[in-house]
Amino acid sequence: MADSSTALGVSRPDEQVITGDIAARIDRLPLTRIQYTYAGITQLFWGVMIAADGLVASLYPFIWAPKNIISSFQFDVLLGANIGVGILIGEYIGGFLSDLIGRKKTLVLAAFVEAAFIWEIAFTNKFGWLLLWNALFALGMGMLLSVHAVYLHELAPPSLRQKLALRTQAIAPAAAGLLAGLTSYYWVPVHYTWFIYALSIAVALLVPIGLFALPESPRWLEAKGRTAEADRIVSRWERTSERLRGTLPPPVLERHSVVQTQKVPATEVFGAKYRARTLVLFAVWFFGYSGIVYGGASFFPTWAVAHGWDAHQLFLVARIIAVPVGIAAFFLVAAFGERFERKSWLVVASLIYTICFLLLFAVPHSIAGQAVLISIATPFAGIWLFTTYNYTSAAYPTRVRSVGTGWTDGVGHLGTIVGTSLLVGRLFTWTADHSYYGWILYVTVAGALFPSILLWRLGMKQRGAILEELSP
């Protein structure tokens, strides 16, 4: 392996800049069942584990509110602790661990932490205990979010990255929707504890899947100087690829410069090279989480009940019918491959979402009309979320890819506090007598269109680019 440290410079004595033989060999592989299998497993992790982040919003209008167990303010606090502070801390921990001990170990640990703390919710209706367990199981979700898209992108050939990402990421909302949707449809409200048990068992099953089915990311191994381990994995992939697709082209070594280091230079994401990217992503994630991701989804169940929906209608539409629509949307965007920038797809997804939510004003008394609009809006909120994951994971180099993702996505989760306790929840309540216009306008204009246009204007171009050239 050629050493290019003299030409490129070394910023710290513990680092060595090399020509990335492993990275170059990964990028020349054709897209086969190898990448689809491992990327699909990471997205199965997302789908099963994030199915639980709707737990509070799903149970509140049918269990805690009717029985006066939890007030609307306490509901806001539970949401903030779960999808806000808990995930934020989990992402910081997971981002650092992923860059320190590896992508695979962090994924497995994330599933273990979530499974260890979610089932206790079935045994209490006390606000203090609910707050504790919701915050603790959210640590696992946060750890997952710092690494799932990172692992996927470190497998993907540059010209096929969007196709691999969105095709396999269709698994994630589908798994989340079906797992949470089917169990909640049949068991909430009468047997809601069974719903919680089903989520905890499903998450626990991910631990052996991750341990035995996933290899470590060869790109991460190379960045840690463990090139012999990386070579064994990539050599196995190469043999399979040649058996399936024929002789491989030679790797383009000169375009893959990798910094090897045992340490995690976490502060680098705030250094001169990456500071602007980090600040833009802070804003994008913050406003996106407060709006299109959580601000809309967290209050839609309560909005639906106020408009005459029952539990079965809600879970059928929002969690089950939306699944095939979501899969179709993901595959449609994936079919365009690398022909368009990811940041452009954010604008498209936010526009479709905004139009659907604004049209809710036109069908205030039609559950069927509302159901159609939500069945379209929900999948495009997913397109927005996963496209932003994909953009973020490509914005940082391998040595701090998870740290950068964890920091930006994690700080973004503070937007869920704005999206629940501090602003959006209040707008939802204050404008309840006027078609909830404050809530709808915030989640569409400030929480969908604004962050999309911001990244479109200020974000970097990523279309078809090599990871090592995007983030050297």
Salt bridges, closest charged atoms under 4 A:
GLU15 OE2 - ARG12 NH2 2.86
ASP21 OD2 - ARG25 NH1 3.06
ASP27 OD2 - ARG219 NH2 2.89
ASP27 OD2 - HIS256 NE2 2.79
ASP76 OD2 - ARG426 NH1 2.98
GLU91 OE2 - HIS413 ND1 3.31
ASP99 OD1 - ARG103 NH1 2.54
GLU154 OE2 - ARG103 NH2 2.61
GLU154 OE2 - ARG401 NH1 2.84
GLU229 OE2 - ARG226 NE 2.78
ASP231 OD1 - ARG25 NH1 2.79
GLU238 OE2 - ARG25 NE 2.83
GLU238 OE2 - ARG28 NH2 2.70
GLU268 OE1 - ARG12 NH2 3.72
GLU268 OE2 - ARG399 NH2 2.66
ASP409 OD2 - HIS413 ND1 3.78
GLU468 OE2 - ARG219 NE 2.81
GLU469 OE1 - ARG255 NH2 2.70
